[in-house]
Amino acid sequence: MAAFSRILLPTDFSDFSNQAMDQALDWAAHFGAELHLLHVVTVHNYDPFNPDMGFPEVNIAGSLQETAERQMEQIAALSPDEGPAVTKEIRTGFSPWNEIVAVAAERDTDLIIMATHGRKGLEKLFLGSTAEKVLEHTPCPVLLLRPDQQSTMGKPSEIESIILPTDFSEAAGDAAPLAFELAQSCLSRLILFHCVEQDVPPPYYAAGITSIFELNDQVLSVAREHLAKLIPDSLADDLDHDFVIREGRSAHELVQFAGESGADLIVMATHGYSGLEQALLGSTTDRVVRNAPCPVLVVRSKA
């Protein structure tokens, strides 16, 4: 079994979050983990350390707390009697992501499961989201579920194929151990994916060469050798695996291949960039999370 013993499910009581409860219960049951439900009550300008920035005389805090407790009980009731252990917590804070990250660290959480709205375009670029902030600061892997994925994602035991993308960097390698462990635990086929982003120079077009693989026939063999080296010798004979090498833009090719192959899960690393660099340049992980046809399990790189 993979090393998930403490799973955290943040919820804002939206339909998206409530749907993620089923997946969280399945993951907790499969790995024998405890499931911790968290809701964060936030009120504009609330500051517990500054009386001048607190709640007004009307008991907004109490009202929100009572409402949250009722809703928390409702979603907790979805847990079957013989299912995994489920605990509940309601916190008040400045922003949800701060509290999610704090609780994950305090409870030594192994996995966060989050529903994300999956917004695209300018709204996503400038407004950001709770999920993005959690990814930037998370102390543990995060499984992201978009609304269009939740109804089709099966239980961990039903995951037939997992994609592990890599650019052979140290950062990308941080996701490999978890991908290997999940493939073994779920009895899944692991597909190690690499995309060659080198373009063919325009002068070669006249000769009819449009692929880097035609220009350098060693690219495929070298890439395959590097992929093979990622698999520990102890797993080489027992792990059901395959290698896929493509050329183009990594995020686009990965998303396209995931759709073509009917992959059930992508496990990949992120550097956890933040600020202007992330907003203007984006990242392969960010693009994959927004567009992948299946859930993405993100491991924040230590590199």
N, C-alpha and C positions, 0 to 999 in steps of 0.2 A: 504494500500500500504506500502511496505517496505521503510525504510528511505534512499532511494537513490535519492538525488536531484542533485548531481554533480558527473558525471562519467568521468574518464580520460582514453583516449585510446592513448598510445604511439605507434608510427609507425616508421619503418625504410624504408617504401615504398616497402618492399618485398611482394611477393604474399601472404605469410602467414599473414603479418600484414594487408594487404588490405582485405583479406577474413574476418578478425576479425571485420572489419568495419560494416558489416551487422549485426553481433551479437550485437555490441555496440549500433547500432541504435535501434535494437529491445528492448534491455534492457532499453535504455533511454526513448523510447516511452512508454513502459509498466509502468515505474515508474514515468513518467512525469519529467524526469531529463534532465539537460543540459549536452551535450556531448562536452568535450574539447579534441581536437586533438593536440598531441604534437610530434614534431620531434626534435631530438637533433643532431646538426652538431658537429662532433668531428674530430679533426685533430691531428695527433701524435705530441706530445711535445708542443701543444698550451698552452700558459699561458698568460691570459689577463693582469696579474699584473707584468709580466716580459718581457720587450721589446726584450730581447735577446732570448726569447723562443717563440716569436710570429710567425705570418705567414711571409713567404718570400715576396719579393717585388711583385712577380706576385700575382694577386689578387685572391688567392685560396679561401679566406673567402667569397669574393663577389660572386664568381662563385658557390660555394657550396650553399650559401644562395639563389641565384636565382633559382638554380635547385630545391632546397627544396621547395621554394615557388610555383613553377609550379606544382610539384608533390602533394603538399598539396592541391592546388586548385582542382586537378583532383579527389582526394579521397573525398574531402569535397563535390564535386558535386554529389556524390553518395547519399547524403542525400535528401530525397523527400521534395518537397516544403512545404508540410503540416506536416512534421516530427518534431522531437525534435529540439530545438535550438542547433546549432553546432558552436563552436568557435574554432579558430586555433592559434597555437603558435609554433614558431621555436626558439630554443635556441642553443647557442654554449657553449660547456663545455668539461671537461676532459673525462667524460664517460657518457653514456646514463643513467645508473641507478641512478647516483647522481642527475641528473637533474629531472628525473621522480619522485624521492622521494621528491625533493625540491618543485616541482610544486604541487604535491599532497598535501603537507603540507600547502603551501601558499594559495591554493584555497580551503582549507578545504574539500578536495575530500572525497566522501563517498565510492567510488568503483573504482578500477583500473582494466581495462580489457586488458589482454596482450596475444599476440600470442607467443608461445614458440616452439622452434625447437624440443624439446623433445629428445635431444641426450642421448645416453646411453654409458655405458662402460667407458674405460679409458679417452676418449676425454671429457666426461661429468665430470668425477671425478677430473681431473686436470685443465681443462680450465674454468669450471664454466660457467655462462651465466648471461645475464642481468636480466632475470626473477629471478634467484636465489638471486642475490644481492638485487633486489627490495623486495623479500620476507623477507630478513633478516632485512630490515630497514623501511618497509612500515608503514605509519601512518594509513592505512585503509585496509579493505579486498581487496584481489586480485583474480580475476577470470582468471584462466589460461586455454588457449585453445591450444591444440596441432593440427598440420595440419590434422591428421587423424580423429579428432573429429569435426572440424568446419563444415564439410558438412552434418553431421548428427544431430547436435545440433539444437533443435527447438527454437521457441520463448519462453520467460518466461511463457506465457499462455499455452504453450504446454508441460511444464515440469510436468510429471505425478508422478514421484517418486524422492525423495531426501533422500540420506543416511547421517545420522549424526553419525559418529563413535566416541566412547568415551572409555577412560580407567579409567573413573571416577576421573581423576585428576582435580585440579582447572584449569589448563591450557586448558585441553580439553573442559571444561565447557564454556570457553569464546566464543566458536563457536555456542553454543546452542541458544541464543536469536535470532541471525540472521537466523539460520535454521528454527526456529519456525515462524518467521516473513515471510520468503520466502514461506514456506509451506502454510501459510494462504493466502498470496498475490497471489500465483500461483495456488491455489486450488490443491495442490499436496499432495500425501501420504508421510508422513515422517517416515522413517525407522531408528530407533535407533539401532545402531550396536555395539556390544561388542565382543572382542576376548579374550579368556582365554589363556594365553601363558604358563601356567604351564605344564610341561612335566610329563608323567607317569614314575616313576622310573623303570629301567630295571628289577628288581626282580619281578615285577608284570606281566611281559610279559608271564612268564611260566603259569600263571593262566588264560591267554587269555584276560587280561585287557589291552587295548591299548588306552582307552579314559579316560581323567580326569573326565568326567561325570559319568563313570562307577565306578570309584574309590571313588568319593564323590558325592552322588546324590543330595546334597544340593547346589552344585555350580550353577546349572541352575536356581533354584528358587531364590537364593540370588542375582544373577546377574540380573534376571528379576525384582526383587524388586528395585534394585538400578536404573535400567533404567526407571522404572515407576516414581520414585521420581524426575527425571529430568524434567518431564512435569509439568508446573505450573497448579495449581488447576483450574485456570480460563480458561485453554485450554483443559483440560482433556476430556470434553464431546464433544467439537466442532472440535478438531484436528484429522484428519484421520491419524492414526499412527499404527505402528507395532514394535515388538521387535525381533531382530535376535541375537542369541548368538552362537558363533563358538569357536573352539579351534585350536591353531596353531600359526603361525607367523602373527601378526596383519596386516601388509601391504599386504602380500600374500593373506590372507583370505578375506580382504576387497576388493581387486582388483578382486578376483575370484567371490565373491558374487555380486559385481556391474555388472559384465558381465553376470552372470547367471540370475539375476533379471531384467536386462535391465534398470538399473537406469539411470536417465537423468542428475543427478548432485550429487556431493559429497561436503558437507560443513564440513570442519575440521580445527582444530587449529594447529599452529606451534609455537615452542618456539623461532624461529628466531635465532638459533645457527649459529655461523660463525667460520671461521678459521679451525684449524686442527681438532677440535672436529667434525665439520660437515663433513669435507673431509674424515676422516678415519672411523667414526662411522656411518655417514649417519643419517637418521631419517625416521620414519614411513611416515611422510608427504612427504618427498622427493621421497621415493619409490612409493608412491601412485600417485603423480603428474606425474612421469615418465611412469607409467604403466597402469593407470586407463583407462577403455574404455569410460569414459565420462569426461566432464570438471570437474575441481576441484576448488571450491571457498575456498580460504585459509584466515583464520582469524589469525593474529599474536597475540599470547597470551600475556597478560600483566603479567602473573604469572612468 
